[in-house]
Amino acid sequence: MSSLRALEIVTYIEGSHDVVVEVEDLDLDNFRTAARVAGFIRRKRGEQLRATDGVSP
C-alpha cells in the first residue's frame, strides 16, 4: 500500500466514523482488510467512549 493511499484511508475513517487515528495507530495491520479496518474502528470507538465516560479499560 502506498503512503498516499494509507492517508486517504485514514482521512476517510476519521471523517466518516467519528474516530481519531493517532500516530500510534498507524500500523499497516490495522488497515490490510475491510475486517481489520472495522475492528480498528470498533476498538477506537470503545477507547473514546471509555475516555469520555471516565471508565478505565
PDBQT receptor file of N, H, CA, C and O in Angstrom, charges set to zero:
ATOM      1  N   MET A   1       0.850  -1.166   0.000  1.00  0.00    +0.000 N 
ATOM      2  CA  MET A   1       0.000   0.000   0.000  1.00  0.00    +0.000 C 
ATOM      3  C   MET A   1       0.900   1.234   0.000  1.00  0.00    +0.000 C 
ATOM      4  O   MET A   1       1.889   1.293   0.730  1.00  0.00    +0.000 OA
ATOM      5  N   SER A   2       0.552   2.198  -0.810  1.00  0.00    +0.000 N 
ATOM      6  H   SER A   2      -0.252   2.150  -1.403  1.00  0.00    +0.000 HD
ATOM      7  CA  SER A   2       1.347   3.424  -0.849  1.00  0.00    +0.000 C 
ATOM      8  C   SER A   2       0.968   4.317   0.329  1.00  0.00    +0.000 C 
ATOM      9  O   SER A   2      -0.119   4.190   0.894  1.00  0.00    +0.000 OA
ATOM     10  N   SER A   3       1.862   5.207   0.685  1.00  0.00    +0.000 N 
ATOM     11  H   SER A   3       2.745   5.310   0.226  1.00  0.00    +0.000 HD
ATOM     12  CA  SER A   3       1.598   6.101   1.807  1.00  0.00    +0.000 C 
ATOM     13  C   SER A   3       0.441   7.051   1.489  1.00  0.00    +0.000 C 
ATOM     14  O   SER A   3      -0.300   7.444   2.390  1.00  0.00    +0.000 OA
ATOM     15  N   LEU A   4       0.284   7.418   0.231  1.00  0.00    +0.000 N 
ATOM     16  H   LEU A   4       0.887   7.098  -0.500  1.00  0.00    +0.000 HD
ATOM     17  CA  LEU A   4      -0.833   8.280  -0.158  1.00  0.00    +0.000 C 
ATOM     18  C   LEU A   4      -2.159   7.556   0.037  1.00  0.00    +0.000 C 
ATOM     19  O   LEU A   4      -3.117   8.140   0.544  1.00  0.00    +0.000 OA
ATOM     20  N   ARG A   5      -2.218   6.294  -0.360  1.00  0.00    +0.000 N 
ATOM     21  H   ARG A   5      -1.440   5.820  -0.771  1.00  0.00    +0.000 HD
ATOM     22  CA  ARG A   5      -3.445   5.505  -0.190  1.00  0.00    +0.000 C 
ATOM     23  C   ARG A   5      -3.749   5.328   1.296  1.00  0.00    +0.000 C 
ATOM     24  O   ARG A   5      -4.906   5.413   1.706  1.00  0.00    +0.000 OA
ATOM     25  N   ALA A   6      -2.732   5.084   2.093  1.00  0.00    +0.000 N 
ATOM     26  H   ALA A   6      -1.792   5.015   1.760  1.00  0.00    +0.000 HD
ATOM     27  CA  ALA A   6      -2.930   4.939   3.534  1.00  0.00    +0.000 C 
ATOM     28  C   ALA A   6      -3.509   6.223   4.125  1.00  0.00    +0.000 C 
ATOM     29  O   ALA A   6      -4.412   6.171   4.959  1.00  0.00    +0.000 OA
ATOM     30  N   LEU A   7      -2.998   7.363   3.698  1.00  0.00    +0.000 N 
ATOM     31  H   LEU A   7      -2.264   7.405   3.020  1.00  0.00    +0.000 HD
ATOM     32  CA  LEU A   7      -3.505   8.645   4.178  1.00  0.00    +0.000 C 
ATOM     33  C   LEU A   7      -4.965   8.840   3.770  1.00  0.00    +0.000 C 
ATOM     34  O   LEU A   7      -5.763   9.358   4.551  1.00  0.00    +0.000 OA
ATOM     35  N   GLU A   8      -5.312   8.432   2.566  1.00  0.00    +0.000 N 
ATOM     36  H   GLU A   8      -4.664   8.011   1.932  1.00  0.00    +0.000 HD
ATOM     37  CA  GLU A   8      -6.709   8.524   2.116  1.00  0.00    +0.000 C 
ATOM     38  C   GLU A   8      -7.616   7.669   2.994  1.00  0.00    +0.000 C 
ATOM     39  O   GLU A   8      -8.713   8.098   3.352  1.00  0.00    +0.000 OA
ATOM     40  N   ILE A   9      -7.173   6.475   3.339  1.00  0.00    +0.000 N 
ATOM     41  H   ILE A   9      -6.282   6.127   3.048  1.00  0.00    +0.000 HD
ATOM     42  CA  ILE A   9      -7.969   5.580   4.184  1.00  0.00    +0.000 C 
ATOM     43  C   ILE A   9      -8.145   6.186   5.565  1.00  0.00    +0.000 C 
ATOM     44  O   ILE A   9      -9.253   6.203   6.101  1.00  0.00    +0.000 OA
ATOM     45  N   VAL A  10      -7.064   6.681   6.143  1.00  0.00    +0.000 N 
ATOM     46  H   VAL A  10      -6.164   6.667   5.708  1.00  0.00    +0.000 HD
ATOM     47  CA  VAL A  10      -7.130   7.292   7.473  1.00  0.00    +0.000 C 
ATOM     48  C   VAL A  10      -8.068   8.492   7.461  1.00  0.00    +0.000 C 
ATOM     49  O   VAL A  10      -8.884   8.643   8.370  1.00  0.00    +0.000 OA
ATOM     50  N   THR A  11      -7.968   9.334   6.464  1.00  0.00    +0.000 N 
ATOM     51  H   THR A  11      -7.305   9.211   5.726  1.00  0.00    +0.000 HD
ATOM     52  CA  THR A  11      -8.830  10.505   6.348  1.00  0.00    +0.000 C 
ATOM     53  C   THR A  11     -10.292  10.099   6.229  1.00  0.00    +0.000 C 
ATOM     54  O   THR A  11     -11.163  10.713   6.847  1.00  0.00    +0.000 OA
ATOM     55  N   TYR A  12     -10.562   9.074   5.444  1.00  0.00    +0.000 N 
ATOM     56  H   TYR A  12      -9.855   8.575   4.942  1.00  0.00    +0.000 HD
ATOM     57  CA  TYR A  12     -11.929   8.580   5.292  1.00  0.00    +0.000 C 
ATOM     58  C   TYR A  12     -12.462   8.052   6.631  1.00  0.00    +0.000 C 
ATOM     59  O   TYR A  12     -13.584   8.369   7.024  1.00  0.00    +0.000 OA
ATOM     60  N   ILE A  13     -11.666   7.260   7.313  1.00  0.00    +0.000 N 
ATOM     61  H   ILE A  13     -10.755   7.002   6.993  1.00  0.00    +0.000 HD
ATOM     62  CA  ILE A  13     -12.097   6.681   8.590  1.00  0.00    +0.000 C 
ATOM     63  C   ILE A  13     -12.412   7.787   9.595  1.00  0.00    +0.000 C 
ATOM     64  O   ILE A  13     -13.440   7.742  10.271  1.00  0.00    +0.000 OA
ATOM     65  N   GLU A  14     -11.533   8.769   9.692  1.00  0.00    +0.000 N 
ATOM     66  H   GLU A  14     -10.698   8.805   9.143  1.00  0.00    +0.000 HD
ATOM     67  CA  GLU A  14     -11.757   9.851  10.645  1.00  0.00    +0.000 C 
ATOM     68  C   GLU A  14     -13.013  10.652  10.295  1.00  0.00    +0.000 C 
ATOM     69  O   GLU A  14     -13.789  11.019  11.178  1.00  0.00    +0.000 OA
ATOM     70  N   GLY A  15     -13.202  10.916   9.015  1.00  0.00    +0.000 N 
ATOM     71  H   GLY A  15     -12.572  10.618   8.298  1.00  0.00    +0.000 HD
ATOM     72  CA  GLY A  15     -14.336  11.736   8.601  1.00  0.00    +0.000 C 
ATOM     73  C   GLY A  15     -15.674  11.036   8.644  1.00  0.00    +0.000 C 
ATOM     74  O   GLY A  15     -16.691  11.666   8.935  1.00  0.00    +0.000 OA
ATOM     75  N   SER A  16     -15.694   9.759   8.364  1.00  0.00    +0.000 N 
ATOM     76  H   SER A  16     -14.867   9.247   8.128  1.00  0.00    +0.000 HD
ATOM     77  CA  SER A  16     -16.974   9.071   8.253  1.00  0.00    +0.000 C 
ATOM     78  C   SER A  16     -17.351   8.247   9.484  1.00  0.00    +0.000 C 
ATOM     79  O   SER A  16     -18.505   7.840   9.622  1.00  0.00    +0.000 OA
ATOM     80  N   HIS A  17     -16.403   7.998  10.372  1.00  0.00    +0.000 N 
ATOM     81  H   HIS A  17     -15.466   8.328  10.260  1.00  0.00    +0.000 HD
ATOM     82  CA  HIS A  17     -16.690   7.141  11.522  1.00  0.00    +0.000 C 
ATOM     83  C   HIS A  17     -16.437   7.838  12.855  1.00  0.00    +0.000 C 
ATOM     84  O   HIS A  17     -16.503   7.204  13.909  1.00  0.00    +0.000 OA
ATOM     85  N   ASP A  18     -16.150   9.123  12.818  1.00  0.00    +0.000 N 
ATOM     86  H   ASP A  18     -16.096   9.638  11.962  1.00  0.00    +0.000 HD
ATOM     87  CA  ASP A  18     -16.004   9.925  14.026  1.00  0.00    +0.000 C 
ATOM     88  C   ASP A  18     -14.997   9.327  15.010  1.00  0.00    +0.000 C 
ATOM     89  O   ASP A  18     -15.260   9.233  16.209  1.00  0.00    +0.000 OA
ATOM     90  N   VAL A  19     -13.850   8.930  14.482  1.00  0.00    +0.000 N 
ATOM     91  H   VAL A  19     -13.637   9.007  13.508  1.00  0.00    +0.000 HD
ATOM     92  CA  VAL A  19     -12.750   8.472  15.330  1.00  0.00    +0.000 C 
ATOM     93  C   VAL A  19     -11.501   9.272  14.986  1.00  0.00    +0.000 C 
ATOM     94  O   VAL A  19     -11.388   9.832  13.896  1.00  0.00    +0.000 OA
ATOM     95  N   VAL A  20     -10.577   9.317  15.919  1.00  0.00    +0.000 N 
ATOM     96  H   VAL A  20     -10.669   8.862  16.804  1.00  0.00    +0.000 HD
ATOM     97  CA  VAL A  20      -9.300   9.994  15.702  1.00  0.00    +0.000 C 
ATOM     98  C   VAL A  20      -8.226   8.924  15.585  1.00  0.00    +0.000 C 
ATOM     99  O   VAL A  20      -8.048   8.109  16.490  1.00  0.00    +0.000 OA
ATOM    100  N   VAL A  21      -7.513   8.931  14.469  1.00  0.00    +0.000 N 
ATOM    101  H   VAL A  21      -7.657   9.593  13.734  1.00  0.00    +0.000 HD
ATOM    102  CA  VAL A  21      -6.424   7.983  14.256  1.00  0.00    +0.000 C 
ATOM    103  C   VAL A  21      -5.138   8.648  14.741  1.00  0.00    +0.000 C 
ATOM    104  O   VAL A  21      -4.685   9.646  14.181  1.00  0.00    +0.000 OA
ATOM    105  N   GLU A  22      -4.569   8.079  15.783  1.00  0.00    +0.000 N 
ATOM    106  H   GLU A  22      -4.937   7.268  16.238  1.00  0.00    +0.000 HD
ATOM    107  CA  GLU A  22      -3.351   8.618  16.378  1.00  0.00    +0.000 C 
ATOM    108  C   GLU A  22      -2.126   8.041  15.658  1.00  0.00    +0.000 C 
ATOM    109  O   GLU A  22      -2.230   7.049  14.937  1.00  0.00    +0.000 OA
ATOM    110  N   VAL A  23      -0.989   8.663  15.859  1.00  0.00    +0.000 N 
ATOM    111  H   VAL A  23      -0.904   9.469  16.444  1.00  0.00    +0.000 HD
ATOM    112  CA  VAL A  23       0.260   8.183  15.267  1.00  0.00    +0.000 C 
ATOM    113  C   VAL A  23       0.510   6.732  15.664  1.00  0.00    +0.000 C 
ATOM    114  O   VAL A  23       0.972   5.933  14.850  1.00  0.00    +0.000 OA
ATOM    115  N   GLU A  24       0.204   6.391  16.921  1.00  0.00    +0.000 N 
ATOM    116  H   GLU A  24      -0.172   7.040  17.582  1.00  0.00    +0.000 HD
ATOM    117  CA  GLU A  24       0.416   5.026  17.403  1.00  0.00    +0.000 C 
ATOM    118  C   GLU A  24      -0.453   4.003  16.656  1.00  0.00    +0.000 C 
ATOM    119  O   GLU A  24      -0.125   2.816  16.630  1.00  0.00    +0.000 OA
ATOM    120  N   ASP A  25      -1.551   4.457  16.051  1.00  0.00    +0.000 N 
ATOM    121  H   ASP A  25      -1.817   5.420  16.072  1.00  0.00    +0.000 HD
ATOM    122  CA  ASP A  25      -2.482   3.573  15.336  1.00  0.00    +0.000 C 
ATOM    123  C   ASP A  25      -2.024   3.259  13.919  1.00  0.00    +0.000 C 
ATOM    124  O   ASP A  25      -2.597   2.388  13.264  1.00  0.00    +0.000 OA
ATOM    125  N   LEU A  26      -1.011   3.948  13.443  1.00  0.00    +0.000 N 
ATOM    126  H   LEU A  26      -0.545   4.656  13.975  1.00  0.00    +0.000 HD
ATOM    127  CA  LEU A  26      -0.607   3.826  12.041  1.00  0.00    +0.000 C 
ATOM    128  C   LEU A  26       0.220   2.570  11.786  1.00  0.00    +0.000 C 
ATOM    129  O   LEU A  26       1.346   2.627  11.291  1.00  0.00    +0.000 OA
ATOM    130  N   ASP A  27      -0.368   1.452  12.136  1.00  0.00    +0.000 N 
ATOM    131  H   ASP A  27      -1.283   1.406  12.539  1.00  0.00    +0.000 HD
ATOM    132  CA  ASP A  27       0.208   0.138  11.884  1.00  0.00    +0.000 C 
ATOM    133  C   ASP A  27      -0.527  -0.444  10.677  1.00  0.00    +0.000 C 
ATOM    134  O   ASP A  27      -1.754  -0.534  10.686  1.00  0.00    +0.000 OA
ATOM    135  N   LEU A  28       0.198  -0.832   9.661  1.00  0.00    +0.000 N 
ATOM    136  H   LEU A  28       1.196  -0.760   9.654  1.00  0.00    +0.000 HD
ATOM    137  CA  LEU A  28      -0.421  -1.325   8.434  1.00  0.00    +0.000 C 
ATOM    138  C   LEU A  28      -1.390  -2.466   8.702  1.00  0.00    +0.000 C 
ATOM    139  O   LEU A  28      -2.365  -2.626   7.968  1.00  0.00    +0.000 OA
ATOM    140  N   ASP A  29      -1.144  -3.261   9.736  1.00  0.00    +0.000 N 
ATOM    141  H   ASP A  29      -0.352  -3.131  10.332  1.00  0.00    +0.000 HD
ATOM    142  CA  ASP A  29      -2.045  -4.368  10.057  1.00  0.00    +0.000 C 
ATOM    143  C   ASP A  29      -3.458  -3.890  10.398  1.00  0.00    +0.000 C 
ATOM    144  O   ASP A  29      -4.414  -4.646  10.228  1.00  0.00    +0.000 OA
ATOM    145  N   ASN A  30      -3.605  -2.674  10.866  1.00  0.00    +0.000 N 
ATOM    146  H   ASN A  30      -2.828  -2.060  11.004  1.00  0.00    +0.000 HD
ATOM    147  CA  ASN A  30      -4.939  -2.131  11.166  1.00  0.00    +0.000 C 
ATOM    148  C   ASN A  30      -5.759  -1.877   9.909  1.00  0.00    +0.000 C 
ATOM    149  O   ASN A  30      -6.977  -1.723   9.988  1.00  0.00    +0.000 OA
ATOM    150  N   PHE A  31      -5.105  -1.831   8.742  1.00  0.00    +0.000 N 
ATOM    151  H   PHE A  31      -4.115  -1.957   8.677  1.00  0.00    +0.000 HD
ATOM    152  CA  PHE A  31      -5.773  -1.377   7.526  1.00  0.00    +0.000 C 
ATOM    153  C   PHE A  31      -5.650  -2.337   6.350  1.00  0.00    +0.000 C 
ATOM    154  O   PHE A  31      -5.996  -1.968   5.228  1.00  0.00    +0.000 OA
ATOM    155  N   ARG A  32      -5.169  -3.552   6.570  1.00  0.00    +0.000 N 
ATOM    156  H   ARG A  32      -4.888  -3.852   7.481  1.00  0.00    +0.000 HD
ATOM    157  CA  ARG A  32      -4.930  -4.506   5.480  1.00  0.00    +0.000 C 
ATOM    158  C   ARG A  32      -6.207  -5.017   4.812  1.00  0.00    +0.000 C 
ATOM    159  O   ARG A  32      -6.235  -5.216   3.598  1.00  0.00    +0.000 OA
ATOM    160  N   THR A  33      -7.261  -5.228   5.600  1.00  0.00    +0.000 N 
ATOM    161  H   THR A  33      -7.238  -5.066   6.586  1.00  0.00    +0.000 HD
ATOM    162  CA  THR A  33      -8.512  -5.756   5.061  1.00  0.00    +0.000 C 
ATOM    163  C   THR A  33      -9.679  -4.954   5.626  1.00  0.00    +0.000 C 
ATOM    164  O   THR A  33      -9.529  -4.225   6.607  1.00  0.00    +0.000 OA
ATOM    165  N   ALA A  34     -10.832  -5.095   5.002  1.00  0.00    +0.000 N 
ATOM    166  H   ALA A  34     -10.954  -5.687   4.206  1.00  0.00    +0.000 HD
ATOM    167  CA  ALA A  34     -12.030  -4.409   5.495  1.00  0.00    +0.000 C 
ATOM    168  C   ALA A  34     -12.372  -4.878   6.905  1.00  0.00    +0.000 C 
ATOM    169  O   ALA A  34     -12.793  -4.074   7.736  1.00  0.00    +0.000 OA
ATOM    170  N   ALA A  35     -12.197  -6.156   7.180  1.00  0.00    +0.000 N 
ATOM    171  H   ALA A  35     -11.855  -6.809   6.505  1.00  0.00    +0.000 HD
ATOM    172  CA  ALA A  35     -12.492  -6.690   8.510  1.00  0.00    +0.000 C 
ATOM    173  C   ALA A  35     -11.576  -6.065   9.559  1.00  0.00    +0.000 C 
ATOM    174  O   ALA A  35     -12.024  -5.748  10.661  1.00  0.00    +0.000 OA
ATOM    175  N   ARG A  36     -10.317  -5.888   9.232  1.00  0.00    +0.000 N 
ATOM    176  H   ARG A  36      -9.953  -6.146   8.337  1.00  0.00    +0.000 HD
ATOM    177  CA  ARG A  36      -9.378  -5.280  10.185  1.00  0.00    +0.000 C 
ATOM    178  C   ARG A  36      -9.693  -3.804  10.398  1.00  0.00    +0.000 C 
ATOM    179  O   ARG A  36      -9.572  -3.300  11.515  1.00  0.00    +0.000 OA
ATOM    180  N   VAL A  37     -10.094  -3.112   9.344  1.00  0.00    +0.000 N 
ATOM    181  H   VAL A  37     -10.192  -3.521   8.437  1.00  0.00    +0.000 HD
ATOM    182  CA  VAL A  37     -10.481  -1.707   9.485  1.00  0.00    +0.000 C 
ATOM    183  C   VAL A  37     -11.707  -1.609  10.388  1.00  0.00    +0.000 C 
ATOM    184  O   VAL A  37     -11.766  -0.744  11.262  1.00  0.00    +0.000 OA
ATOM    185  N   ALA A  38     -12.685  -2.491  10.183  1.00  0.00    +0.000 N 
ATOM    186  H   ALA A  38     -12.637  -3.193   9.473  1.00  0.00    +0.000 HD
ATOM    187  CA  ALA A  38     -13.893  -2.487  11.007  1.00  0.00    +0.000 C 
ATOM    188  C   ALA A  38     -13.540  -2.747  12.474  1.00  0.00    +0.000 C 
ATOM    189  O   ALA A  38     -14.068  -2.080  13.364  1.00  0.00    +0.000 OA
ATOM    190  N   GLY A  39     -12.662  -3.697  12.728  1.00  0.00    +0.000 N 
ATOM    191  H   GLY A  39     -12.232  -4.239  12.006  1.00  0.00    +0.000 HD
ATOM    192  CA  GLY A  39     -12.231  -3.983  14.090  1.00  0.00    +0.000 C 
ATOM    193  C   GLY A  39     -11.506  -2.799  14.711  1.00  0.00    +0.000 C 
ATOM    194  O   GLY A  39     -11.707  -2.479  15.883  1.00  0.00    +0.000 OA
ATOM    195  N   PHE A  40     -10.663  -2.157  13.918  1.00  0.00    +0.000 N 
ATOM    196  H   PHE A  40     -10.499  -2.417  12.967  1.00  0.00    +0.000 HD
ATOM    197  CA  PHE A  40      -9.944  -0.969  14.377  1.00  0.00    +0.000 C 
ATOM    198  C   PHE A  40     -10.935   0.126  14.783  1.00  0.00    +0.000 C 
ATOM    199  O   PHE A  40     -10.784   0.743  15.838  1.00  0.00    +0.000 OA
ATOM    200  N   ILE A  41     -11.940   0.363  13.949  1.00  0.00    +0.000 N 
ATOM    201  H   ILE A  41     -12.062  -0.138  13.092  1.00  0.00    +0.000 HD
ATOM    202  CA  ILE A  41     -12.937   1.400  14.239  1.00  0.00    +0.000 C 
ATOM    203  C   ILE A  41     -13.691   1.055  15.521  1.00  0.00    +0.000 C 
ATOM    204  O   ILE A  41     -13.910   1.934  16.355  1.00  0.00    +0.000 OA
ATOM    205  N   ARG A  42     -14.089  -0.197  15.695  1.00  0.00    +0.000 N 
ATOM    206  H   ARG A  42     -13.911  -0.911  15.018  1.00  0.00    +0.000 HD
ATOM    207  CA  ARG A  42     -14.783  -0.605  16.921  1.00  0.00    +0.000 C 
ATOM    208  C   ARG A  42     -13.902  -0.375  18.150  1.00  0.00    +0.000 C 
ATOM    209  O   ARG A  42     -14.377   0.122  19.171  1.00  0.00    +0.000 OA
ATOM    210  N   ARG A  43     -12.628  -0.734  18.052  1.00  0.00    +0.000 N 
ATOM    211  H   ARG A  43     -12.242  -1.137  17.222  1.00  0.00    +0.000 HD
ATOM    212  CA  ARG A  43     -11.713  -0.528  19.189  1.00  0.00    +0.000 C 
ATOM    213  C   ARG A  43     -11.559   0.956  19.511  1.00  0.00    +0.000 C 
ATOM    214  O   ARG A  43     -11.603   1.354  20.675  1.00  0.00    +0.000 OA
ATOM    215  N   LYS A  44     -11.380   1.765  18.480  1.00  0.00    +0.000 N 
ATOM    216  H   LYS A  44     -11.345   1.442  17.535  1.00  0.00    +0.000 HD
ATOM    217  CA  LYS A  44     -11.194   3.201  18.693  1.00  0.00    +0.000 C 
ATOM    218  C   LYS A  44     -12.441   3.831  19.304  1.00  0.00    +0.000 C 
ATOM    219  O   LYS A  44     -12.335   4.662  20.205  1.00  0.00    +0.000 OA
ATOM    220  N   ARG A  45     -13.606   3.447  18.828  1.00  0.00    +0.000 N 
ATOM    221  H   ARG A  45     -13.692   2.771  18.096  1.00  0.00    +0.000 HD
ATOM    222  CA  ARG A  45     -14.843   3.985  19.407  1.00  0.00    +0.000 C 
ATOM    223  C   ARG A  45     -14.956   3.585  20.871  1.00  0.00    +0.000 C 
ATOM    224  O   ARG A  45     -15.365   4.389  21.709  1.00  0.00    +0.000 OA
ATOM    225  N   GLY A  46     -14.596   2.348  21.178  1.00  0.00    +0.000 N 
ATOM    226  H   GLY A  46     -14.263   1.695  20.498  1.00  0.00    +0.000 HD
ATOM    227  CA  GLY A  46     -14.627   1.885  22.556  1.00  0.00    +0.000 C 
ATOM    228  C   GLY A  46     -13.666   2.668  23.434  1.00  0.00    +0.000 C 
ATOM    229  O   GLY A  46     -14.006   3.033  24.560  1.00  0.00    +0.000 OA
ATOM    230  N   GLU A  47     -12.469   2.928  22.926  1.00  0.00    +0.000 N 
ATOM    231  H   GLU A  47     -12.193   2.632  22.012  1.00  0.00    +0.000 HD
ATOM    232  CA  GLU A  47     -11.483   3.709  23.674  1.00  0.00    +0.000 C 
ATOM    233  C   GLU A  47     -11.998   5.118  23.925  1.00  0.00    +0.000 C 
ATOM    234  O   GLU A  47     -11.864   5.650  25.027  1.00  0.00    +0.000 OA
ATOM    235  N   GLN A  48     -12.587   5.718  22.897  1.00  0.00    +0.000 N 
ATOM    236  H   GLN A  48     -12.695   5.285  22.002  1.00  0.00    +0.000 HD
ATOM    237  CA  GLN A  48     -13.060   7.084  23.021  1.00  0.00    +0.000 C 
ATOM    238  C   GLN A  48     -14.244   7.167  23.981  1.00  0.00    +0.000 C 
ATOM    239  O   GLN A  48     -14.364   8.135  24.731  1.00  0.00    +0.000 OA
ATOM    240  N   LEU A  49     -15.124   6.156  23.964  1.00  0.00    +0.000 N 
ATOM    241  H   LEU A  49     -15.026   5.370  23.354  1.00  0.00    +0.000 HD
ATOM    242  CA  LEU A  49     -16.241   6.131  24.905  1.00  0.00    +0.000 C 
ATOM    243  C   LEU A  49     -15.744   6.008  26.337  1.00  0.00    +0.000 C 
ATOM    244  O   LEU A  49     -16.229   6.705  27.229  1.00  0.00    +0.000 OA
ATOM    245  N   ARG A  50     -14.772   5.121  26.559  1.00  0.00    +0.000 N 
ATOM    246  H   ARG A  50     -14.378   4.555  25.835  1.00  0.00    +0.000 HD
ATOM    247  CA  ARG A  50     -14.224   4.944  27.910  1.00  0.00    +0.000 C 
ATOM    248  C   ARG A  50     -13.563   6.233  28.378  1.00  0.00    +0.000 C 
ATOM    249  O   ARG A  50     -13.668   6.589  29.551  1.00  0.00    +0.000 OA
ATOM    250  N   ALA A  51     -12.890   6.931  27.484  1.00  0.00    +0.000 N 
ATOM    251  H   ALA A  51     -12.804   6.641  26.531  1.00  0.00    +0.000 HD
ATOM    252  CA  ALA A  51     -12.203   8.176  27.858  1.00  0.00    +0.000 C 
ATOM    253  C   ALA A  51     -13.212   9.263  28.251  1.00  0.00    +0.000 C 
ATOM    254  O   ALA A  51     -12.959  10.027  29.182  1.00  0.00    +0.000 OA
ATOM    255  N   THR A  52     -14.333   9.339  27.562  1.00  0.00    +0.000 N 
ATOM    256  H   THR A  52     -14.539   8.718  26.805  1.00  0.00    +0.000 HD
ATOM    257  CA  THR A  52     -15.308  10.380  27.875  1.00  0.00    +0.000 C 
ATOM    258  C   THR A  52     -16.186  10.009  29.058  1.00  0.00    +0.000 C 
ATOM    259  O   THR A  52     -16.723  10.890  29.730  1.00  0.00    +0.000 OA
ATOM    260  N   ASP A  53     -16.338   8.717  29.321  1.00  0.00    +0.000 N 
ATOM    261  H   ASP A  53     -15.901   8.002  28.776  1.00  0.00    +0.000 HD
ATOM    262  CA  ASP A  53     -17.158   8.270  30.451  1.00  0.00    +0.000 C 
ATOM    263  C   ASP A  53     -16.352   8.159  31.742  1.00  0.00    +0.000 C 
ATOM    264  O   ASP A  53     -16.923   7.990  32.820  1.00  0.00    +0.000 OA
ATOM    265  N   GLY A  54     -15.034   8.254  31.637  1.00  0.00    +0.000 N 
ATOM    266  H   GLY A  54     -14.570   8.391  30.762  1.00  0.00    +0.000 HD
ATOM    267  CA  GLY A  54     -14.190   8.141  32.805  1.00  0.00    +0.000 C 
ATOM    268  C   GLY A  54     -14.028   6.705  33.284  1.00  0.00    +0.000 C 
ATOM    269  O   GLY A  54     -13.612   6.472  34.419  1.00  0.00    +0.000 OA
ATOM    270  N   VAL A  55     -14.353   5.747  32.434  1.00  0.00    +0.000 N 
ATOM    271  H   VAL A  55     -14.691   5.936  31.512  1.00  0.00    +0.000 HD
ATOM    272  CA  VAL A  55     -14.232   4.348  32.790  1.00  0.00    +0.000 C 
ATOM    273  C   VAL A  55     -12.867   3.864  32.362  1.00  0.00    +0.000 C 
ATOM    274  O   VAL A  55     -12.437   4.142  31.243  1.00  0.00    +0.000 OA
ATOM    275  N   SER A  56     -12.184   3.155  33.219  1.00  0.00    +0.000 N 
ATOM    276  H   SER A  56     -12.533   2.930  34.128  1.00  0.00    +0.000 HD
ATOM    277  CA  SER A  56     -10.858   2.638  32.856  1.00  0.00    +0.000 C 
ATOM    278  C   SER A  56     -11.011   1.373  32.021  1.00  0.00    +0.000 C 
ATOM    279  O   SER A  56     -11.989   0.642  32.183  1.00  0.00    +0.000 OA
ATOM    280  N   PRO A  57     -10.050   1.102  31.122  1.00  0.00    +0.000 N 
ATOM    281  CA  PRO A  57     -10.148  -0.053  30.235  1.00  0.00    +0.000 C 
ATOM    282  C   PRO A  57     -10.114  -1.381  30.956  1.00  0.00    +0.000 C 
ATOM    283  O   PRO A  57     -10.189  -2.432  30.319  1.00  0.00    +0.000 OA
TER     284      PRO A  57
